Amino acid sequence: MSVRKIIEAKQIQKIITVKPEDTVKSVAELLAKHKIGAVIVSGDGAIVDGILSERDIVRALGTVGVECLTGRVSDLMTASVIGCRPDDTANSVMEKMTEGRFRHMPVIENNRMIGVISIGDVVKARLAEIEQENSALTGMIANSW
């Protein structure tokens, strides 16, 4: 399954972005409010400047303490973001995420962000593919008798 099909099937298509100058506390509140694990950092809402995940915040809390919450997003974000294209496959995205040990990835088309895909989205898509393959094989076996 392609990334494009996965993002088209998502129930929530809105991309939640924050600005580099926002506080870490405001991002933590946003993550909790929307029940998401990461936000894209973007000055203009289309070009990816970075990504900030709940893991990034927890790590900072563990090393720096609560003072990190008053810091800027740009202080904690991952600036070298690995993205994917709409024509990438679920398998290739899963491999990138597993190899890089991250769970969220912006989808980039023509140098603009068109969506965000999570490992949960990818796993859900792969499970649907496997179920379809299973049904097709079961049908083939049933019809061969």
C-alpha positions as a printed Julia matrix, in Angstrom:
145×3 Matrix{Float64}:
   0.0     0.0    0.0
   1.27    3.48  -0.82
   1.72    6.27   1.69
  -0.76    8.36  -0.3
  -3.48    5.73   0.25
  -2.63    5.55   3.93
  -2.91    9.31   4.51
  -6.1     9.48   2.41
  -7.63    6.77   4.62
  -6.77    8.56   7.86
  -9.81    9.86   9.67
  -8.01   13.03  10.76
  -6.21   14.69   7.88
  -5.29   17.97   9.58
  -1.57   18.47  10.08
  -0.81   19.91  13.5
   2.25   22.13  13.43
   4.0    24.32  15.96
   6.48   27.14  15.58
  10.14   26.88  16.66
   9.62   29.68  19.19
   6.65   27.99  20.92
   7.25   26.67  24.44
   7.73   22.99  25.13
   4.89   23.21  27.67
   2.46   24.43  25.01
   3.46   21.5   22.79
   2.98   19.01  25.64
  -0.52   20.42  26.15
  -1.21   20.17  22.4
  -0.03   16.55  22.28
  -2.32   15.68  25.19
  -5.3    17.58  23.77
  -5.11   15.91  20.36
  -3.92   12.53  21.68
  -0.95   12.47  19.31
   2.69   11.53  19.81
   4.51   14.2   17.82
   4.13   17.54  16.08
   5.86   18.95  13.06
   7.82   22.14  13.69
   7.25   24.59  10.84
   7.54   28.32  10.58
   5.09   28.47   7.67
   3.03   25.29   8.12
   4.34   23.66   4.94
   8.13   23.46   5.12
   9.42   21.09   7.83
  11.9    22.71  10.22
  11.88   19.8   12.66
   9.79   17.38  14.68
   9.13   17.23  18.42
   7.82   14.04  19.97
   6.56   13.06  23.39
   9.75   10.99  23.72
  11.85   14.13  23.2
   9.96   15.88  25.99
  10.22   12.91  28.37
  13.98   12.65  27.75
  14.4    16.36  28.5
  12.32   16.04  31.66
  14.52   13.15  32.75
  17.79   14.97  32.14
  17.04   18.66  32.65
  13.89   18.56  34.76
  10.72   20.62  34.57
  12.71   23.68  33.51
  12.71   22.26  29.99
   8.98   23.06  29.75
   9.71   26.78  29.62
  12.25   26.29  26.85
  11.65   26.75  23.16
  10.64   23.98  20.79
  13.74   24.7   18.72
  15.88   23.68  21.72
  14.45   20.13  21.83
  13.25   19.38  18.32
  14.95   16.98  15.96
  16.05   19.18  13.07
  17.25   16.46  10.7
  13.87   14.94   9.92
  13.53   11.9    7.71
  10.44   12.14   5.53
   8.76   10.01   2.92
   6.98   10.54  -0.39
   3.37    9.71  -1.24
   4.48    6.97  -3.63
   6.62    5.2   -0.99
   5.31    1.86   0.22
   4.18    1.01   3.73
   7.02   -1.51   3.94
   9.7     1.06   3.04
   8.33    3.53   5.59
   8.21    0.82   8.26
  11.84   -0.04   7.52
  12.93    3.62   7.81
  11.05    4.05  11.09
  12.42    0.84  12.57
  15.97    1.6   11.46
  15.83    5.19  12.72
  13.89    4.29  15.9
  11.2     6.93  15.4
   7.43    6.69  15.08
   6.33    9.71  13.04
   7.28   10.9    9.59
   6.18   13.86   7.46
   4.97   13.1    3.95
   6.6    15.46   1.46
   5.49   16.19  -2.1
   7.03   18.94  -4.24
   9.02   20.16  -1.22
   5.79   20.74   0.77
   4.38   18.71   3.63
   1.08   17.06   2.71
   0.62   14.83   5.74
   2.12   13.0    8.67
   2.24    9.23   8.97
   2.78    7.26  12.18
   3.96    3.73  12.8
   0.39    2.98  13.9
  -0.92    4.11  10.51
   1.63    1.9    8.75
   0.89   -1.16  10.89
  -2.85   -0.71  10.37
  -2.33   -0.53   6.59
  -0.09   -3.62   6.57
  -2.64   -5.57   8.62
  -5.36   -4.63   6.14
  -3.14   -5.82   3.27
  -2.42   -9.1    5.03
  -6.13   -9.66   5.7
  -6.89   -9.06   2.0
  -4.17  -11.48   0.96
  -5.49  -14.05   3.43
  -9.03  -13.69   2.07
  -7.81  -14.03  -1.51
  -5.78  -17.14  -0.72
  -8.65  -18.67   1.26
 -10.95  -18.03  -1.69
  -8.49  -19.59  -4.12
  -8.14  -22.69  -1.97
 -11.9   -23.01  -1.47
 -12.54  -22.69  -5.2
  -9.9   -25.27  -6.1
 -11.72  -28.1   -4.35
